[in-house]
Amino acid sequence: MEIKGPYAAGLSCGEDNIVIKAALKLSEFCKVPAKARLVLEKNLPVASGIGGGSSDAAAALKVLQRLWNVDLSWDDLLSLALSLGADVPSCLRARPVHVSGIGEILEEISSVPRLFVLLVNPNKPVSTPQVFKERCGDFSRAMPLTAQELMPQNFIEALKARHNDLTDGAIRVEHAVKDVLEALEKYEDSVLSRMSGSGGTCFALFTDEGRLSAAKSDLEKSHPFWWVKETRFL
């Protein structure tokens, strides 16, 4: 496997790479030789809490299934994905879902309101196992979004009623996560800001793309060493 891109240096091509793990697991399960040439373009920060590695693993499962001409059931593919990591099944589904259990229970969401997303990472990796060690208390109960909450006029308030249980633990692991959250919270045009996953990427939601772009430009000037990107909901 060849790795290129701005964050390639943070990854190895060995068996500890989740893409290689995905290839080997699929090869073993289907009893086919693990032969392929893969190119991974790493554009997202490593250990950033936005599912970069998980989506790479999901993509590897999909493309190698076609390359090796093996036909797996969805349940088998889901089981392989879950064995690679809790986020891989949702990345395999590649559409809006509510996730529960340890990542294996996926409930599709028909649609989500159109919102623009500002992603910010302090360019400091945050270890997921360490974050879990640092967190305290019980996890919040699962709160799937209802059809009423998914309506545009209710969506933001529904999100505000939920929070990320790992935020405090991530801040204890890497204080820069708090700096990012505080930087995002100052933008009054943002309707919500939170940490993503186990950190350290945080996000702010906007209803207006122009105001998001203005915030992005401001952050890039005030924090030139942070990773700052804009995107939108699917």
Secondary structure, DSSP 8 states (H G I E B T S, - for coil): -EEESTTGGG--SSTTSHHHHHHHHHHHHHT-------EEE--S-TT-SS-HHHHHHHHHHHHHHHHTT----HHHHHHHHHHH-TTHHHHHHTS-EEEETTTTEEEE-S-----EEEEEE-S----HHHHHHH--S---------TTTTSHHHHHHHHHT---TTHHHHHHH-THHHHHHHHHHT-TT-SEEEE-TTSS-EEEEES-HHHHHHHHHHHHHH-TTSEEEEEE--
